[in-house]
Amino acid sequence: MVRLIILGGTGSGKSTQAQRLSEGLQIPIISTGNLLRSEIEKENDLGNQVKPHFEKGELIPDPILIDIMKEHLIKPDLCQGWLLEGYPRTAFQAEELDFLLEDLNQSLNWAIYLKISDQTMLERSLQRNLNDDTREVIETRIKMFYQFTVPILEYYEKKYHLLTINGEQSLEDVEREIIANLEN
């Protein structure tokens, strides 16, 4: 049973590596981006709260995102392990996740950080051609990454759960390095 978080800036390969790890380790992915897009598509109250933040590349307010994640982590099909992609996004969310996992009698095995340069973040994100990947939105996401994600990395490093991987390598090399470290 393995529970992982995959962290990194925009375009770092989080989604790609999450997919590879999910298949290799046979655990489901909980993708924050996909959950938020799904809520927006529903055009309900929650989706309407999420939409303006999402479209500007801003972080979703903690209470909203924490509630969305709680709703998903309590599902019975996740008791055998999971991989969170895109969550937590703030140190507060990381602490709240620890409290939730404690309530669920679960624990995090690793937070995996895919480290890439700002230039790589920008270039890879622009190549994706997603509707919400404009240069302005990507630059906002990069700023938000430094403001909010770096404290998460420090939080997990203090808890001895942080695995830093060079995300500039080929997809295969990144995956091999992650798996090798998980097996140790």
C-alpha positions in Angstrom: 0.0 0.0 0.0 1.6 3.2 -1.1 0.4 6.8 -0.8 2.3 9.4 -2.7 2.1 13.1 -3.6 3.7 14.4 -6.7 4.8 18.1 -6.6 6.4 20.5 -9.1 5.9 23.6 -11.0 3.7 24.0 -14.1 5.0 21.8 -16.9 7.2 19.7 -14.6 5.7 16.5 -15.8 3.5 15.8 -12.7 0.6 14.4 -14.8 2.9 12.3 -17.0 4.8 10.8 -14.1 1.6 10.4 -12.1 0.1 8.3 -14.9 3.3 6.2 -15.2 3.5 5.6 -11.5 -0.2 4.9 -11.2 0.1 2.1 -13.9 3.3 0.7 -12.5 2.3 0.7 -8.9 -1.4 0.0 -9.6 -2.7 2.9 -7.6 -5.3 5.5 -8.6 -4.4 9.1 -9.3 -6.3 11.9 -7.7 -5.6 14.8 -10.0 -6.6 18.2 -8.5 -6.7 19.8 -12.0 -9.1 17.2 -13.3 -11.3 17.4 -10.1 -11.4 21.2 -10.5 -12.2 21.0 -14.2 -14.9 18.5 -13.5 -16.5 20.8 -10.9 -16.4 23.8 -13.3 -18.1 21.7 -16.0 -21.0 20.9 -13.6 -21.7 24.6 -13.4 -22.9 24.2 -9.8 -22.2 26.4 -6.8 -18.9 24.8 -6.1 -17.9 25.0 -9.8 -18.8 28.7 -9.9 -16.6 29.4 -6.9 -13.7 27.5 -8.4 -13.9 28.9 -12.0 -12.6 32.5 -11.6 -9.5 31.4 -9.6 -8.8 28.5 -12.0 -9.1 30.6 -15.1 -6.6 33.2 -13.8 -4.1 30.6 -12.7 -4.7 31.5 -9.0 -4.7 29.0 -6.2 -8.2 27.8 -5.2 -9.0 29.0 -1.6 -7.9 26.5 1.0 -11.4 25.7 2.5 -12.8 24.9 -1.0 -9.9 22.7 -2.1 -9.6 20.9 1.3 -13.3 20.0 1.2 -13.0 18.7 -2.4 -10.0 16.5 -1.4 -11.7 15.2 1.8 -14.7 14.2 -0.3 -12.4 12.1 -2.5 -9.9 10.6 0.0 -12.7 9.0 2.0 -13.8 6.9 -0.9 -13.5 3.2 -0.2 -11.6 2.4 -3.4 -8.7 4.6 -2.2 -8.0 2.7 1.0 -5.4 0.6 -0.8 -3.3 3.6 -1.9 -3.3 6.6 -4.1 -1.2 9.3 -5.8 -2.2 12.9 -5.3 -1.3 15.1 -8.3 -1.6 18.9 -7.7 -2.4 18.7 -4.0 -1.4 20.0 -1.5 -0.6 23.5 -2.9 0.0 25.3 0.3 1.8 24.4 3.6 -1.6 24.8 5.3 -3.1 22.2 2.9 -0.2 19.9 3.7 -0.9 20.1 7.4 -4.6 19.6 6.8 -3.8 16.5 4.7 -1.8 15.1 7.5 -4.7 15.6 9.9 -7.1 14.0 7.5 -4.8 11.0 6.9 -4.5 10.6 10.7 -8.3 10.5 11.0 -8.4 7.9 8.2 -5.6 5.8 9.8 -3.4 6.4 6.8 0.0 7.8 6.3 1.9 9.4 3.4 4.9 7.4 2.1 6.6 10.1 0.0 6.2 13.6 -1.5 8.0 13.5 -4.8 9.2 16.8 -6.1 10.0 17.1 -9.9 12.5 20.0 -10.0 12.8 22.0 -13.3 13.9 25.5 -14.2 11.6 28.4 -14.7 12.4 28.4 -18.4 11.5 24.7 -18.7 8.2 25.4 -16.9 7.3 28.1 -19.4 8.4 26.2 -22.5 6.7 22.9 -21.6 3.5 24.7 -20.5 3.2 26.6 -23.7 3.7 23.4 -25.7 0.7 21.7 -24.0 -1.8 24.0 -25.8 -4.4 23.8 -23.1 -7.1 26.5 -23.0 -5.9 27.7 -19.6 -2.2 27.8 -20.6 -1.7 31.3 -21.8 1.7 32.9 -21.2 0.2 35.3 -18.6 -1.5 32.4 -16.7 1.7 30.3 -16.8 3.8 33.2 -15.5 1.2 33.6 -12.6 1.5 29.9 -11.9 5.3 30.1 -11.7 5.1 33.0 -9.2 2.5 31.0 -7.2 4.8 28.0 -7.3 7.6 29.9 -5.5 5.2 31.6 -3.1 3.2 28.5 -2.1 4.9 25.3 -3.1 8.4 26.0 -1.8 7.1 26.0 1.8 5.4 22.6 1.2 8.8 21.3 0.1 10.3 22.6 3.3 7.4 21.0 5.3 7.9 17.6 3.8 11.7 17.8 4.0 11.4 18.4 7.8 9.2 15.3 8.0 11.7 13.2 6.0 9.1 12.5 3.3 10.6 14.5 0.4 12.1 12.9 -2.6 13.6 15.5 -5.0 14.0 14.3 -8.6 15.6 16.1 -11.6 12.6 16.7 -13.8 14.8 17.9 -16.7 15.7 14.3 -17.6 13.9 12.1 -20.1 10.5 10.8 -19.0 12.0 7.3 -18.7 14.9 8.5 -16.6 12.6 10.5 -14.2 10.4 7.4 -13.8 13.4 5.1 -13.2 14.9 7.5 -10.6 11.5 7.7 -8.7 11.0 3.9 -8.7 14.6 3.3 -7.6 14.2 5.6 -4.7 10.7 4.2 -3.7 12.2 0.7 -3.5 15.0 1.8 -1.1 
